[in-house]
Amino acid sequence: MIVFDAKLLVAFYTPGHSHQARAVAALAAVATEPRAMSALTLAEFLVHPAASGATTKAEANVKALGIAIRDIQPEDAAPLARLRASTGLKMPDAVVLHLAIKEGASLLTFDDRLAAAARDYGVKVVGAADTQTG
């Protein structure tokens, strides 16, 4: 299982984005893996499409990638708070990391700080941070 971070999807779906080629390569590297992201991460990805009236297309793009959307449950609240407190990550990134930990999944991200925190928790990282540090 691969858990997606919003930044990677932004790079993948934004023509001319400076990290688009890396996003394409990262997605190709996990082509056969089951995929998931939190509803909060989906909302974060949809901010720019919402501003331009392209939310429906953006949601279709996520669906086309076969990404399952996971809800945050009441029992996630305390572990999320502890994770955010221990890592200093912003809540959206803590949610991404929490989902990866909860699912026993790898994390697909271009965020070096999130990648470092994930590695501290024993989560395998795929993407820019992974390819930059080997």
N, C-alpha and C positions, 0 to 999 in steps of 0.2 A: 504494500500500500504506500502511496505517495500522497503527502499532504501539501497542498499548494498555498503559496503566499501570493497576495494580490499584486505585488510589484512585478513578479514574473509574468503574470497575465497581461498587465499593462504593457510591458515591453513586447510581448508576443503579438498583441493586437494593435499596436500603434505603429502605423507605417512611418518609416524613417527614424524610429526610436533608436537611440545609441546602443541599446542592448538587445535589439530585435534578433540579430543573428545568434547571439548566445542563448536567447530564449528558445529559438527554433531547435538549436542543438540540444539544449537541456530536455526539451519535450521529446525529441527523438530518442534520447538516452533512456527514457522511461516509458517508451511507447507501449509496452505490454503490461505495465503495472496498473492495478486498480488505483483510482484517484479519488481524493476527497478534499473538501475545504469547508470551513465553517460558514454559516449564514452571515456572520459578521464580516468575514473576509470577502464574501461575495458582494456584500453591500459596499465595502471599501472599493472594490474593483469597479462597481457600477457608478461611482460618483461622477466621473467625467462623462461617461455616456449619458447619464441622467441630465447633465447640464446642457448637452447638445441634442437631447431628444432621441437618443439611440439606445435606450435601455433594453428594448425588446431584442434588438440585434445582438447586443452584448450578452444577454442571458442565453440566447440561442447559441452563441459561440461557446459559452461555458458548457452548455448541454452537449454540443457536438464533440467536445473533448472528453466526454464521459465522466465528468467530475461529479461525484455524489456530494450533495450539500448536507452537512451535519448541523443540527441545532445544538445550542448550548443548553444544558440541562441544569436543574436546580442543584444537583449534587456536584456540578462542576465549579460552583461559586467559590468554595473555600480553597480547593486546589489551585484555581486560577489566581486567587488573591495571593496565596503563598508563592506561586511561580512569579508573579509580577513583582512582589516584594523582594524575592531573592535575586532576580535577574536585573531589575530596573528597566525592563522592557516596557514600552507603552502597551496598554491593554490589547489593541488589535494584534500586536506581535505575540503577546503572551497567549492569546487565544489560539493562534496558529501553532505555537509550540506545545501548548496543552493538548491540542487535538492529535498532534504527532505522537506525543507520549502516550496518550490514552489509547490510540489505535495501534501502538507498537509499529509505527510507520516511519518511513524516511521523510525528509522535508525538502521540498523544492523551493529554493529562495535565492534571490540576488542580494539580500540584505546581510551584510557581513556581521553586524551586531547580533541579529537573530540567529545566524548560522553559528556564531561562537557560543551563544547561550545553548543552542540545541546540542552542540558537541559536548558541552559541559554536562548535559543530562543524558549523554549516551545515544543521542539521536543521530542517525546517519544523515548527512547533508548532501544534496545533489544540486547543482547549479553553479552560479558564478563563484560563490565563496568556495565551493568544493574544487572547481577547476583552477581557481587562482592559487590555492594553497597546496594543491596536489592531493 
